[in-house]
Amino acid sequence: MVVSEGAVDLRQLEYFLAVAEELSFTRAAHRLHVVQSGVSASIKSLERDVGAPLLDRSSKHVRLTDAGARLVPQAYAVLEAAQRARDAVAADDGELSGTVRLGTMTSVRLLDVPAILGSTTAATRACSCS
């Protein structure tokens, strides 16, 4: 398989989905733990790579364009396929691997969720928690 110059990378898709979900470059950058200018540059590069504007930007809002809305489910599928590929390779060594997604209510204080996730991640290095 030949990958052409300007090929879309996984980080671009991850940043795009964060902006699409948050509808804000600032909130997406905060969520991703990167600077806002990095998110913006990644999205501009992705738009060049796919040849279409994906987001309608103004000083007051960010909205998906029609092309952006069509890209969202495809971007999820690509990121999920990449994770499955990593999991398949990691499964060869017999070690537990995969992704754990956990949702909680912020009012639940009975469990120290960050500590539990930290110890789980430390115990099973091949697992990622989000």
N, C-alpha and C positions, 0 to 999 in steps of 0.2 A: 504494500500500500504506500502510495506517495502522498505526503502531506504538503500542500502548496504553501507558498509564502503567504503570510497573513492569516494563517489558520486560527480558528477560534480555540482558546485554551479554557481549561476547567475553571481557573480563577476568574476569568472574565464572566463566565456563566454564573458562578457563585455570587459575584458582586452584582451582576444584573438582577438576579433573583432577590437579593437583599433590598435593592432599590425598588423593585417591582412590588415587593411585599410591604415595605415601609412607606412607599411613595414620598421618600425624602432621602436625599444624598447624605445629609447630616446624620439622621437616625441610622441609615444603613452603615455608614462609616463607624459609628459608635458600636453598633452590633458586631461588626466585623473586626473591631479593634485596629482600624487603620485610619489614616488621615483622609479627610473628605476629598482632597485633591487627587489622591490615589484612586479612589472609587470613580471619580469623574473621568480621570484619564483612561481608566480601564474600560468604562462604558463607551467613551468616544472611540477607543480602539476597536471594541467589539462592533460598534455601528459601522466603522470603516470596513471591518472584515466581512460583515454580512451584507454590506451595501445598502443599508436602509436605516433611517432614524428609528430608534426603539422607544425613546422617551420624549415626551413633549415637556420642555422645561420652561418655566417662567419664574419670576421672583417670588411668587406666592404658592406655586404648586408644581408637582411633578405628576404626569399622567403617562400611561402606556399609549403608544401609538397602536394602530392596527397591527403593524408588523411586530411590535413588542408583545402584544397580547398573543399573537400566534407563536412567538418564540417561547413564552413561559412554559407550556407543558413539554415542549421539546427539550428545554434546558433542564427541567427536572429529570426527564428520562435519561439524558446524557450523564448527569451527575450520579443518578442511581446506578446506571450501568457501570460507570467507573468504580463506584464503591463495590459493586458485585464482583468486578474483576479483581480488585484488591483483596476482597474477602476470599475469593477462590484461590488465589495464590497463597495467601496466609494459611488457608485450610490444609495445605499440603504438609505442613510441619506438625499437624495434630494438635496444635494449640487452639484454644477457644478464641474465636475472632468474630467481629461483626460490629454493628452499630446499635447502640441503645439510645432510644429517644424517650425522654421522660418529660411529661407535663405535670406541673403542680399548680396549685392555687397559692398566690402569694400570702394568703392569710394562714396557711398551714404552717405551724411552728413546732409541731411535734417531732419532726425529723430534721436533722441537719443534713439537708440534701447535698450541699457542696462537699461536705466531708465524706458522705457515702459514695458519691461519684468519684471523688479523688481516690479513695481506697480501692474502689472497683477498678478504676483505670490503672492504678499502680499494680494491682494484683494480676490483671490481664492486659498486658501491654498492647495486644493486638486488637483490643476493643476501643472504640471511641465513644464517648458519651456526649450527648447534646440535649 
